[in-house]
């Protein structure tokens, strides 16, 4: 291992350690020895016979260095432990921050982790009333993350990276995903982990371009046949869909924005002009087209309803939605 703590409870990297000092394992708290060789880099090792299940033995230098930097940074907020054992759930967070009676687990993630494993770890912390923050390392930062990966680590509508190479946090907020383009977001580099929300991102739509690209999908037979047949039966053509259909940039959908918005328009038409539907019922119908957890879906659906209301298509009142005006199709009689 390349990290330990000294007699003053300070974490030390092996490269900065002195031979005549005492050091202890961050996991089991047992004494460790500093080894200095001509071939291998300086490192700490347990004494013979010591039983330790600490995870640091298999971690990369970059990950351990970043974890130590985070631990030092977090000391200003309370008592910090690296790889503290939470015996009741047999979990060992990278960093455990204690503030009075409150505990916060910080997971510094640099390697892939499955959705199932992440949810298990979150559930474990939740069972102990411990909040958790997932902070991503540089490996994730330099990748083009998919919507599923972003949503896996998202909390409070943002994801956070820590770049140990320049000791900076990178905050990404306000994710949007227009059709035929990559995920976009606002980003800010900061020395602090806890910052105020960033200003939202604006997106300029080229409706005609979007309409043309959807028409190309239709010509390539890459549009759901059931949807095409439904439109045909009602004397409708996909390229003639209302302008609102092609203005979407909602993040976290499991279908294209134009597809989702077209379904919304068809649903409003089915409910009928001047008719009312419970907001909860409409939300349940539309939520199935979103990825992410329930809190995320609530936020995204709220934005959809606001867009419909801003276009004067609906009126929200209490727990109900009134259909005030239906989106107009091109070439409509």
C-alpha positions as CSV (number, residue, x, y, z in Angstrom):
1,X,0.0,0.0,0.0
2,X,1.2,3.5,-0.6
3,X,-0.9,5.3,2.0
4,X,-0.9,5.1,5.8
5,X,-1.4,7.5,8.8
6,X,1.1,8.6,11.4
7,X,0.9,9.0,15.1
8,X,-0.8,12.4,14.7
9,X,-3.6,10.8,12.7
10,X,-2.4,12.4,9.5
11,X,-2.5,10.5,6.2
12,X,0.9,10.1,4.5
13,X,1.9,8.9,1.1
14,X,4.7,6.4,1.1
15,X,6.9,8.6,-1.1
16,X,6.8,11.3,1.6
17,X,7.2,9.0,4.6
18,X,10.3,8.9,6.8
19,X,12.0,5.7,7.9
20,X,12.2,6.5,11.6
21,X,8.4,7.2,12.0
22,X,5.5,5.0,13.1
23,X,2.7,4.3,10.6
24,X,-0.6,2.5,10.7
25,X,-2.9,0.9,8.2
26,X,-5.9,3.0,7.2
27,X,-8.1,-0.1,7.2
28,X,-7.2,-2.3,10.1
29,X,-5.3,0.3,12.2
30,X,-2.5,-2.1,12.8
31,X,1.2,-0.9,12.6
32,X,2.8,-1.1,9.1
33,X,6.4,-0.8,8.0
34,X,7.8,1.5,5.4
35,X,9.7,-0.4,2.7
36,X,12.3,1.3,0.6
37,X,13.9,-0.7,-2.3
38,X,16.1,-0.1,-5.3
39,X,13.5,-1.6,-7.7
40,X,10.1,-1.2,-6.2
41,X,8.7,2.3,-5.2
42,X,8.5,3.1,-1.5
43,X,5.4,1.5,0.1
44,X,3.9,0.3,3.3
45,X,3.5,-3.3,4.2
46,X,1.8,-5.2,7.1
47,X,4.0,-7.1,9.5
48,X,3.9,-10.9,9.2
49,X,0.9,-12.5,10.7
50,X,-1.4,-9.4,10.4
51,X,-4.9,-10.2,9.0
52,X,-6.2,-7.2,7.0
53,X,-8.9,-7.0,4.4
54,X,-8.3,-3.4,3.5
55,X,-8.9,-2.6,-0.2
56,X,-5.9,-0.3,-0.6
57,X,-3.6,-3.1,-1.6
58,X,-5.2,-3.3,-5.1
59,X,-5.7,0.4,-5.7
60,X,-3.8,2.4,-8.2
61,X,-1.4,5.2,-7.3
62,X,-3.7,7.8,-8.9
63,X,-6.7,6.6,-7.0
64,X,-5.0,6.5,-3.6
65,X,-3.4,9.9,-4.2
66,X,-6.8,11.4,-5.1
67,X,-8.3,9.8,-2.1
68,X,-5.7,11.2,0.2
69,X,-6.1,14.7,-1.2
70,X,-9.9,14.4,-0.7
71,X,-9.4,13.3,2.9
72,X,-7.1,16.2,3.6
73,X,-9.6,18.6,2.0
74,X,-12.6,17.2,4.0
75,X,-10.9,17.6,7.3
76,X,-12.1,21.2,7.5
77,X,-15.7,19.8,7.7
78,X,-15.3,17.2,10.5
79,X,-13.5,14.0,11.5
80,X,-12.2,12.1,8.5
81,X,-11.4,8.4,8.2
82,X,-10.1,6.6,5.1
83,X,-11.7,3.2,4.5
84,X,-13.5,3.1,7.9
85,X,-15.2,-0.2,8.4
86,X,-19.0,0.0,8.9
87,X,-19.4,-3.4,10.6
88,X,-23.2,-3.6,10.5
89,X,-23.3,-3.6,6.7
90,X,-19.8,-4.8,6.0
91,X,-19.0,-1.8,3.9
92,X,-15.9,0.3,3.7
93,X,-16.4,3.7,2.1
94,X,-13.3,5.4,0.6
95,X,-13.8,8.2,3.1
96,X,-16.1,8.6,6.0
97,X,-16.8,12.1,7.2
98,X,-18.3,12.6,10.7
99,X,-20.0,15.8,11.7
100,X,-21.5,15.5,15.2
101,X,-24.1,12.7,14.8
102,X,-24.1,13.0,11.1
103,X,-22.0,10.7,8.8
104,X,-21.3,11.2,5.2
105,X,-19.7,8.5,3.0
106,X,-17.6,9.6,0.1
107,X,-16.9,7.1,-2.7
108,X,-14.1,8.1,-5.0
109,X,-14.8,6.1,-8.1
110,X,-12.3,5.6,-10.9
111,X,-13.1,2.1,-12.1
112,X,-16.3,0.7,-13.6
113,X,-19.1,-0.4,-11.2
114,X,-22.4,-2.0,-12.1
115,X,-25.7,-0.3,-11.5
116,X,-26.7,-3.3,-9.2
117,X,-23.5,-3.0,-7.1
118,X,-23.8,0.8,-6.8
119,X,-27.5,0.5,-5.7
120,X,-26.5,-2.2,-3.1
121,X,-23.9,0.1,-1.6
122,X,-26.3,3.0,-1.5
123,X,-28.9,0.9,0.1
124,X,-26.4,-0.2,2.7
125,X,-25.5,3.3,3.6
126,X,-29.2,4.3,3.7
127,X,-30.0,1.5,6.1
128,X,-27.5,3.1,8.5
129,X,-28.8,6.6,7.9
130,X,-25.5,7.6,6.2
131,X,-25.6,9.9,3.2
132,X,-23.3,9.2,0.3
133,X,-21.6,11.2,-2.4
134,X,-20.1,9.6,-5.4
135,X,-17.1,11.5,-6.8
136,X,-15.7,10.4,-10.2
137,X,-12.0,10.2,-11.0
138,X,-10.1,11.4,-14.1
139,X,-10.9,8.2,-16.0
140,X,-14.6,9.1,-16.1
141,X,-13.9,12.8,-16.7
142,X,-12.1,12.1,-20.0
143,X,-14.8,9.8,-21.4
144,X,-18.0,10.7,-23.3
145,X,-20.4,9.5,-20.6
146,X,-23.7,7.9,-21.7
147,X,-27.0,9.0,-20.2
148,X,-27.1,5.8,-18.2
149,X,-23.7,6.4,-16.7
150,X,-24.5,10.0,-15.8
151,X,-27.7,9.0,-14.2
152,X,-26.0,6.2,-12.3
153,X,-23.9,8.7,-10.4
154,X,-26.1,11.8,-10.4
155,X,-27.2,13.4,-7.2
156,X,-29.1,16.7,-6.8
157,X,-29.1,17.0,-10.6
158,X,-25.3,17.0,-10.9
159,X,-22.3,14.8,-11.1
160,X,-18.9,15.7,-9.6
161,X,-15.4,14.8,-10.6
162,X,-12.1,15.2,-8.7
163,X,-9.0,15.6,-10.7
164,X,-6.1,14.7,-8.5
165,X,-3.5,16.0,-11.1
166,X,-4.6,19.6,-10.5
167,X,-6.5,19.1,-7.2
168,X,-9.8,20.5,-8.6
169,X,-13.4,19.5,-8.5
170,X,-15.4,19.6,-11.7
171,X,-19.1,20.1,-11.4
172,X,-21.5,19.3,-14.2
173,X,-25.2,20.5,-14.0
174,X,-28.2,21.0,-16.3
175,X,-27.8,18.1,-18.6
176,X,-29.6,18.3,-21.9
177,X,-29.8,15.8,-24.8
178,X,-31.2,17.1,-28.1
179,X,-31.9,14.6,-30.9
180,X,-28.9,13.8,-33.2
181,X,-26.4,15.3,-30.8
182,X,-24.3,14.5,-27.8
183,X,-25.2,15.2,-24.2
184,X,-24.5,18.8,-23.3
185,X,-24.2,20.4,-19.8
186,X,-22.8,23.4,-17.8
187,X,-19.4,22.7,-16.2
188,X,-17.4,24.5,-13.6
189,X,-14.0,23.8,-12.1
190,X,-13.8,24.8,-8.5
191,X,-11.6,24.2,-5.4
192,X,-14.7,23.4,-3.4
193,X,-16.9,20.3,-3.4
194,X,-20.0,22.1,-2.1
195,X,-21.0,25.0,-4.4
196,X,-24.2,26.7,-5.5
197,X,-26.1,25.3,-8.5
198,X,-24.8,26.6,-11.8
199,X,-26.8,28.7,-14.3
200,X,-28.9,26.6,-16.6
201,X,-27.9,25.9,-20.2
202,X,-29.8,27.4,-23.1
203,X,-30.2,25.5,-26.4
204,X,-31.0,26.9,-29.8
205,X,-33.2,24.6,-31.9
206,X,-33.2,24.4,-35.6
207,X,-36.7,23.0,-36.0
208,X,-36.4,22.6,-39.8
209,X,-33.2,20.7,-39.5
210,X,-34.6,18.4,-36.8
211,X,-37.7,17.8,-39.0
212,X,-35.5,16.9,-41.9
213,X,-33.5,14.4,-40.0
214,X,-36.6,12.7,-38.6
215,X,-37.9,12.5,-42.2
216,X,-34.6,10.8,-43.2
217,X,-35.2,8.3,-40.4
218,X,-38.6,7.6,-41.8
219,X,-37.1,7.1,-45.3
220,X,-34.6,4.7,-43.9
221,X,-37.4,2.7,-42.2
222,X,-35.9,3.4,-38.8
223,X,-39.1,4.7,-37.2
224,X,-41.4,2.4,-35.2
225,X,-43.9,0.9,-37.6
226,X,-46.7,0.9,-35.0
227,X,-46.3,4.7,-34.7
228,X,-46.3,5.2,-38.5
229,X,-49.4,3.1,-38.9
230,X,-51.2,5.0,-36.1
231,X,-50.5,8.3,-37.8
232,X,-51.5,6.9,-41.2
233,X,-54.9,5.7,-39.8
234,X,-55.5,9.3,-38.6
235,X,-54.4,10.9,-41.9
236,X,-51.2,12.2,-40.3
237,X,-47.6,12.3,-41.6
238,X,-44.6,12.3,-39.3
239,X,-42.9,15.2,-41.0
240,X,-46.0,17.3,-40.5
241,X,-45.9,16.9,-36.7
242,X,-46.3,20.1,-34.6
243,X,-43.2,22.3,-34.2
244,X,-43.2,21.6,-30.4
245,X,-42.3,18.0,-31.2
246,X,-39.0,19.0,-32.7
247,X,-38.0,21.4,-29.9
248,X,-37.1,18.9,-27.3
249,X,-33.7,18.5,-25.5
250,X,-34.9,16.6,-22.4
251,X,-32.2,14.5,-20.8
252,X,-32.7,11.0,-19.6
253,X,-35.3,9.7,-22.1
254,X,-35.2,6.1,-23.2
255,X,-36.6,7.2,-26.6
256,X,-35.7,10.1,-28.9
257,X,-37.1,13.5,-27.8
258,X,-39.2,13.9,-31.0
259,X,-40.7,10.4,-30.3
260,X,-41.5,11.3,-26.7
261,X,-43.0,14.6,-27.6
262,X,-45.0,13.2,-30.4
263,X,-46.5,10.7,-27.9
264,X,-47.3,13.6,-25.6
265,X,-49.1,15.4,-28.4
266,X,-51.1,12.3,-29.3
267,X,-52.0,11.8,-25.6
268,X,-53.2,15.4,-25.3
269,X,-55.4,14.8,-28.4
270,X,-56.8,11.6,-26.9
271,X,-57.7,13.4,-23.6
272,X,-59.4,16.0,-25.7
273,X,-59.7,19.8,-25.9
274,X,-61.1,21.4,-22.7
275,X,-60.9,18.1,-20.9
276,X,-59.2,17.5,-17.6
277,X,-56.8,14.7,-16.4
278,X,-55.2,14.2,-13.0
279,X,-51.5,15.3,-13.1
280,X,-50.6,12.1,-11.2
281,X,-52.2,9.9,-13.8
282,X,-50.5,11.7,-16.7
283,X,-47.2,11.6,-14.9
284,X,-47.4,7.9,-14.4
285,X,-48.1,7.4,-18.2
286,X,-45.1,9.6,-19.2
287,X,-42.7,8.4,-16.5
288,X,-42.2,5.1,-18.3
289,X,-40.2,6.9,-21.0
290,X,-37.5,8.1,-18.6
291,X,-34.4,6.5,-17.2
292,X,-33.2,7.3,-13.6
293,X,-34.8,7.3,-10.2
294,X,-38.2,8.7,-9.2
295,X,-36.8,12.0,-8.0
296,X,-35.1,12.6,-11.4
297,X,-38.3,11.7,-13.2
298,X,-40.3,14.2,-11.2
299,X,-37.9,17.0,-12.1
300,X,-37.9,16.2,-15.8
301,X,-41.7,15.8,-16.0
302,X,-42.1,19.1,-14.2
303,X,-40.1,20.7,-17.0
304,X,-42.2,19.1,-19.7
305,X,-45.4,20.3,-18.1
306,X,-43.9,23.8,-17.8
307,X,-43.1,23.8,-21.5
308,X,-46.6,22.7,-22.4
309,X,-48.0,25.4,-20.2
310,X,-45.7,28.1,-21.7
311,X,-47.0,27.2,-25.1
312,X,-50.5,27.5,-23.7
313,X,-51.3,23.9,-24.5
314,X,-52.3,23.0,-20.9
315,X,-53.2,24.7,-17.6
316,X,-52.0,23.2,-14.4
317,X,-54.2,23.8,-11.4
318,X,-53.8,21.9,-8.2
319,X,-53.5,18.2,-9.0
320,X,-55.2,18.5,-12.4
321,X,-54.3,19.5,-15.9
322,X,-56.7,21.1,-18.4
323,X,-56.1,20.8,-22.1
324,X,-56.5,24.4,-23.3
325,X,-55.1,24.2,-26.9
326,X,-53.9,21.4,-29.1
327,X,-50.6,21.6,-30.9
328,X,-51.1,22.4,-34.6
329,X,-50.0,20.0,-37.3
330,X,-48.6,21.3,-40.6
331,X,-51.0,21.2,-43.5
332,X,-53.9,20.7,-41.0
333,X,-57.3,21.4,-42.4
